[in-house]
Amino acid sequence: MSRSAYALYFLANLAPRALMFLLLLVLTRLMPMAEYGLFVLVVTTGEIFDMALCNWVRIFALRSEGASATMRPHRLGRLLALTVVTTTLAFLLAAASGLMRQEQALAFAVATAAMILAFAPLRLSLMLLQVQRKHSAYAAVEALRAGGTFGATALAMLLLEPTFLNAALALSAATAVAGLVGLCQALGRASRPRRARAGYGAALAFGLPIMVAQILVYALGYFDRYIVDFLLGPHAVAVLAAAYSLGRQPIELFIGPLNNYAFPHLVKIYEQEGPEAAGTAQAGLLATLITVGSAIVMGLILLKEPLLTIALPADYREEAALLLPWIAFGSLALFVKFFIFDNGFHLAKRTWLQPVAMLPPAILSFVACFVLIPRVGIVGAGISFAVGSTIAALSTALVTARILPVRLPWGMLARIAVANASASLALYTVRGYVEPAGAIAELVVSTLVFMAVYAAALSLIGVSIRRTIETPWAAVAPPAHRPVLEPALQKP
């Protein structure tokens, strides 16, 4: 992949995350707190059913076809059949879960079911475009989704009654349009799909443990919203979701596209060079993730006051300030689990071990929410998330150590920590001088100083920023006796 294609692909994955993050912040000012809390619960419910029941098909397709750029007719037919079946099941369960609510049950069911239907064509189109390596088309679809969902949802709140149902339907409509456009691009020149009579058992054997693991993941990272709703009400859900967006989304904005770009390369390395080479690539990817993620976490913690002043209404800020550090740290730990150690299950096709690694931290986080929230309030949700995410990363690392060993780059991680500490000290020093100028000046100047010092410190201690950007899996160089991975990955 060329540098321009990589940049395009990265920005394509970044755009919908960035605008969704911005949309969630804008909606705190356009919707009443209770309606915003219900909207968050709709999005969470739709995402749980979509990711738990449907997303494994994407992983299966990328794992099976990631090393090539084509998909044979029978495999495409099987993929379409799996998509239809999983989407139908998710649609029915999402609608049923909405009807179980005591208040506004019908509206909640319609909103969640609409999200399931909207995301099915989008997920399928992006999956096919990624396999086909149509990077420009992939970027165009993601750009359309990003701009469409932000514009449609914000406009609906300005022109219509600002309810959670109107917001959810507007978001779903824009998503569906982007997905249908993407399907036209993906299927336009593809081979005509043919009905596959076999292969479903192998697909389900691969996907079923991923479904179970995803449910456990959401028990760790999202079920606290339902507990907070039950114990404290939708107003508290609104505060938790706003703080969660600020604490998690800036990290995911950069780490999510990085993983989407790197995973097909990891498949190729694993297939062509074996588990040892893939483990070296994973170590490099871990170093890149920590380089980016730790800087964002420190920035969020050190600049939470001006950030919250700018981003959220006054009613949200006090409790959000208590939540933000816990959520930021927990998010980084969770992304290390998702995008480093979970990849070992997928590459080695040992997905049944994934729920084994997730069960203890999911149970611990679930119990901690019920214990902490009644005692310390909404901050208990943040503490339980951070603790559960850290344990999840450690337990997954232990389980995957036998199937895809990743030698932790301790030397590189230590150098990153030194650079981060230097940048944090510079930020803390400068912030005291610019604080009287207001929250915007404090945030902008402090962030620029942090970035400049961090980049300089990384360069001085031998971390190549250019190499990290261009080939994130090669941040840790392989041993001299092993062939360098970069040249093989430059082939189209």
Secondary structure in CASP SS format (residue, H / E / C, confidence):
PFRMAT SS
TARGET T0000
AUTHOR 0000-0000-0000
METHOD secondary structure of the structure
MODEL  1
M C 1.00
S C 1.00
R H 1.00
S H 1.00
A H 1.00
Y H 1.00
A H 1.00
L H 1.00
Y H 1.00
F H 1.00
L H 1.00
A H 1.00
N H 1.00
L H 1.00
A H 1.00
P H 1.00
R H 1.00
A H 1.00
L H 1.00
M H 1.00
F H 1.00
L H 1.00
L H 1.00
L H 1.00
L H 1.00
V H 1.00
L H 1.00
T H 1.00
R H 1.00
L H 1.00
M C 1.00
P C 1.00
M H 1.00
A H 1.00
E H 1.00
Y H 1.00
G H 1.00
L H 1.00
F H 1.00
V H 1.00
L H 1.00
V H 1.00
V H 1.00
T H 1.00
T H 1.00
G H 1.00
E H 1.00
I H 1.00
F H 1.00
D H 1.00
M H 1.00
A H 1.00
L H 1.00
C C 1.00
N H 1.00
W H 1.00
V H 1.00
R H 1.00
I H 1.00
F H 1.00
A H 1.00
L H 1.00
R H 1.00
S H 1.00
E H 1.00
G C 1.00
A C 1.00
S C 1.00
A C 1.00
T C 1.00
M C 1.00
R C 1.00
P H 1.00
H H 1.00
R H 1.00
L H 1.00
G H 1.00
R H 1.00
L H 1.00
L H 1.00
A H 1.00
L H 1.00
T H 1.00
V H 1.00
V H 1.00
T H 1.00
T H 1.00
T H 1.00
L H 1.00
A H 1.00
F H 1.00
L H 1.00
L H 1.00
A H 1.00
A H 1.00
A H 1.00
S H 1.00
G H 1.00
L H 1.00
M C 1.00
R C 1.00
Q C 1.00
E C 1.00
Q C 1.00
A H 1.00
L H 1.00
A H 1.00
F H 1.00
A H 1.00
V H 1.00
A H 1.00
T H 1.00
A H 1.00
A H 1.00
M H 1.00
I H 1.00
L H 1.00
A H 1.00
F H 1.00
A H 1.00
P H 1.00
L H 1.00
R H 1.00
L H 1.00
S H 1.00
L H 1.00
M H 1.00
L H 1.00
L H 1.00
Q H 1.00
V H 1.00
Q H 1.00
R C 1.00
K C 1.00
H H 1.00
S H 1.00
A H 1.00
Y H 1.00
A H 1.00
A H 1.00
V H 1.00
E H 1.00
A H 1.00
L H 1.00
R H 1.00
A H 1.00
G H 1.00
G H 1.00
T H 1.00
F H 1.00
G H 1.00
A H 1.00
T H 1.00
A H 1.00
L H 1.00
A H 1.00
M H 1.00
L H 1.00
L H 1.00
L C 1.00
E C 1.00
P C 1.00
T C 1.00
F H 1.00
L H 1.00
N H 1.00
A H 1.00
A H 1.00
L H 1.00
A H 1.00
L H 1.00
S H 1.00
A H 1.00
A H 1.00
T H 1.00
A H 1.00
V H 1.00
A H 1.00
G H 1.00
L H 1.00
V H 1.00
G H 1.00
L H 1.00
C H 1.00
Q H 1.00
A H 1.00
L H 1.00
G C 1.00
R C 1.00
A C 1.00
S C 1.00
R C 1.00
P C 1.00
R C 1.00
R C 1.00
A C 1.00
R C 1.00
A C 1.00
G C 1.00
Y H 1.00
G H 1.00
A H 1.00
A H 1.00
L H 1.00
A H 1.00
F H 1.00
G H 1.00
L H 1.00
P H 1.00
I H 1.00
M H 1.00
V H 1.00
A H 1.00
Q H 1.00
I H 1.00
L H 1.00
V H 1.00
Y H 1.00
A H 1.00
L H 1.00
G H 1.00
Y C 1.00
F H 1.00
D H 1.00
R H 1.00
Y H 1.00
I H 1.00
V H 1.00
D H 1.00
F H 1.00
L H 1.00
L H 1.00
G C 1.00
P H 1.00
H H 1.00
A H 1.00
V H 1.00
A H 1.00
V H 1.00
L H 1.00
A H 1.00
A H 1.00
A H 1.00
Y H 1.00
S H 1.00
L H 1.00
G H 1.00
R H 1.00
Q H 1.00
P H 1.00
I H 1.00
E H 1.00
L H 1.00
F H 1.00
I H 1.00
G H 1.00
P H 1.00
L H 1.00
N H 1.00
N H 1.00
Y H 1.00
A H 1.00
F H 1.00
P H 1.00
H H 1.00
L H 1.00
V H 1.00
K H 1.00
I H 1.00
Y H 1.00
E H 1.00
Q H 1.00
E H 1.00
G C 1.00
P H 1.00
E H 1.00
A H 1.00
A H 1.00
G H 1.00
T H 1.00
A H 1.00
Q H 1.00
A H 1.00
G H 1.00
L H 1.00
L H 1.00
A H 1.00
T H 1.00
L H 1.00
I H 1.00
T H 1.00
V H 1.00
G H 1.00
S H 1.00
A H 1.00
I H 1.00
V H 1.00
M H 1.00
G H 1.00
L H 1.00
I H 1.00
L H 1.00
L C 1.00
K H 1.00
E H 1.00
P H 1.00
L H 1.00
L H 1.00
T H 1.00
I H 1.00
A H 1.00
L C 1.00
P C 1.00
A H 1.00
D H 1.00
Y H 1.00
R H 1.00
E H 1.00
E H 1.00
A H 1.00
A H 1.00
L H 1.00
L H 1.00
L H 1.00
P H 1.00
W H 1.00
I H 1.00
A H 1.00
F H 1.00
G H 1.00
S H 1.00
L H 1.00
A H 1.00
L H 1.00
F H 1.00
V H 1.00
K H 1.00
F H 1.00
F H 1.00
I H 1.00
F H 1.00
D H 1.00
N H 1.00
G H 1.00
F H 1.00
H H 1.00
L H 1.00
A H 1.00
K C 1.00
R C 1.00
T C 1.00
W C 1.00
L H 1.00
Q H 1.00
P H 1.00
V H 1.00
A H 1.00
M H 1.00
L H 1.00
P H 1.00
P H 1.00
A H 1.00
I H 1.00
L H 1.00
S H 1.00
F H 1.00
V H 1.00
A H 1.00
C H 1.00
F H 1.00
V H 1.00
L H 1.00
I H 1.00
P H 1.00
R H 1.00
V H 1.00
G C 1.00
I C 1.00
V H 1.00
G H 1.00
A H 1.00
G H 1.00
I H 1.00
S H 1.00
F H 1.00
A H 1.00
V H 1.00
G H 1.00
S H 1.00
T H 1.00
I H 1.00
A H 1.00
A H 1.00
L H 1.00
S H 1.00
T H 1.00
A H 1.00
L H 1.00
V H 1.00
T H 1.00
A C 1.00
R C 1.00
I C 1.00
L C 1.00
P C 1.00
V C 1.00
R C 1.00
L C 1.00
P C 1.00
W H 1.00
G H 1.00
M H 1.00
L H 1.00
A H 1.00
R H 1.00
I H 1.00
A H 1.00
V H 1.00
A H 1.00
N H 1.00
A H 1.00
S H 1.00
A H 1.00
S H 1.00
L H 1.00
A H 1.00
L H 1.00
Y H 1.00
T H 1.00
V H 1.00
R H 1.00
G H 1.00
Y H 1.00
V H 1.00
E H 1.00
P H 1.00
A H 1.00
G C 1.00
A H 1.00
I H 1.00
A H 1.00
E H 1.00
L H 1.00
V H 1.00
V H 1.00
S H 1.00
T H 1.00
L H 1.00
V H 1.00
F H 1.00
M H 1.00
A H 1.00
V H 1.00
Y H 1.00
A H 1.00
A H 1.00
A H 1.00
L H 1.00
S H 1.00
L H 1.00
I C 1.00
G C 1.00
V C 1.00
S C 1.00
I H 1.00
R H 1.00
R H 1.00
T H 1.00
I H 1.00
E H 1.00
T C 1.00
P H 1.00
W H 1.00
A H 1.00
A C 1.00
V C 1.00
A C 1.00
P C 1.00
P C 1.00
A C 1.00
H C 1.00
R C 1.00
P C 1.00
V C 1.00
L C 1.00
E H 1.00
P H 1.00
A H 1.00
L H 1.00
Q C 1.00
K C 1.00
P C 1.00
END
